[in-house]
């Protein structure tokens, strides 16, 4: 499976700009920048619509039961349950395809959240419309109040669900704006990495020491030693990894540089990767880090 979807390998990644966690760009060897086409947008829209139908179908079943519509109200689950299954399918599609297009976890998560919030907004809007229709029916037919025995506050329910739908829609819009910005930044970084791999000057280097456990937070700074025409160079890079996957000193790396001073450090795939056996100091450090 890791060969089919290389992001599952989750090997250490070196960064220089302070990126960590979900902002680390992971570009497997052989990857390329693909356009974000209409197909991916349709996946996100499909996630929103199917999630909205799942929420609406389930909510209408519960609402109909509370209105004493009897077993007939549970037929709404014939909409809600299949829609939920379809939503899971679209969620997996956005998850997998999103990583292939962005190669960063955080913007992909924001895209997923955008679709889900859109679904919540659609589902709550449908429930608000249903309660508004019930309130309108009672307004047109006052005898229904006597038939039901008491006024169940349909209009109040409509207002509550409409307010929730508006809040979810606003959250969806804000999240979408952050997602678009994050996707653009991620794809620019992917293009930078691919450019340095293709055209940068390649130099052999090694990890010179272990990171300091005191500053560990799913990663820490390590010195990288490599040779240039002017002599030996020593730079510090953040290694983003888990406590049980810290490269040992002497681990071979490749340092890519260009004329602009841009720099990329990656593990050398031609050598086997060995991890430091004692990860206890990094799992239980007193600086608030660890795994």
Secondary structure, 3 states (H helix, E strand, C coil): CCCCCHHHHCCCEEECCCCCHHHCCCCCCCCCCCCCCHHHHHHHHHHHHHHHHHHHHHHHHHHHHHCCCHHHHHHHHHHHHHHHHHHHHHHHHHHHHHHHHHCCHHHHHHHHHHHHHHHHHHHHHHHHHHHHHHHHHHHHCCHHHHHHCCCCCHHHHHHHHHHHHHHHHHHHHHHHHHHHHHHHHHHHHHHHHHHHHHHCEEEEEEECCCCCHHHCCCEEEEEEEEEECCEEEEEEEEEECCHHHCECCCCEEEEEECCCCCEEEEECCCCCCCECCCCHHHHCCCCCCCC
